[in-house]
Amino acid sequence: SPNLTTCHATSSQNADTPHRSSHELNCCPASPDSGEPIIKDFQAPTPSSASPVRVRRPAHNVARDKEYLAKYNKAVAIMKRFPPDHPHSWHRQSQIHCIYCNGAYNQASADGAADVPFMVHGSWLFFPFHRFYVYFHERTLGKLIGDDTFALPYWNYDSPDGMPIPDIYMKGELHDEKRATRHLPPAPVAIDYTPDKLDDTGYVEPPAAEQAAINLALLYQHMVSGASKPELFMGCKLRPGEGGACFGPGTVEAAPHNSVHLWVGNTELPEYEDMGTIYAAARDPVFYAHHANLDRLWALWRRLHGYRGSRPEFDDPQWLDSHFYFYDENADLVRVRVRDAIDMDRLGYAYEEVDLPWLDARP
Ligand code: C2O
């Protein structure tokens, strides 16, 4: 778990997305003027008519829902107008990623001596951390427009129709200029995209239908055949006191997660901003749709491999009691534990079901 009092400058370099360059950065919040922050323990929302389920839909299917798009754009516009230091500002929402994924906190340790950075990538903290990141972002957007049914869309790139960057992210508040121009719609995402393709200037994307088939086969491998055990899917079992020695992304974290980040980011920029580098990725609104889909893939993996309800992948207190801190929709600081993330059904949101063509894409 992170020690909140240790936020410090860090480097944009990270193990999973190698860059041509890196720089020093400071993504810490402005220090609070008065004493210890008040921290609440996470409470799952109680299902009632007062807190209906939020249904996340495929982003390419909401393009015609004008009312929904107006709400989503309005909520993002409000976030962008908050003073940068406010926990609900677009700026602070995106800095969460830099803090937890570039290692701005040190780990908390029983004896108070650890100076090992706390980082969630490449480990079994990856899925639980990002589940809560998207969860609080979504609830905050909803709160800002007074809609407690508001749900983020998911980037359904595991289905051929959903493979390009969704059109709704190409305009208005959801647009981001810092993306690879040759990867704009209608180009289908390349889930097999790797840094060597990125460096090979002669690399030519295969025709769309071929790329779609490659994507589905790789999803089958990373969700089914190559991910039969939680050790393979969830990533390295990071223990307190361990740093980069335990860096090992699970199948889906490697691809589509890393590959889609690198594919979207602008390769002309030094660190493939925005999406291609951790410190800047969450500045691009499509980040949240990408991570909603990864969160959905986690839920689907659990279903496919027999993890029902609150049955955890690992019955290990060092994992289950690891925690993170987020500001909730009321701007209260909340401590969430990995164990709070396991049972998605308790969190008040759901994914609209769609066909899973990759299930039949056994190579
Ligand atoms: Cu913390 Cu897509 O990454």
Residues whose N, C-alpha, C, O or C-beta is under 5 A from the ligand:
A	BS01	C2O	C101
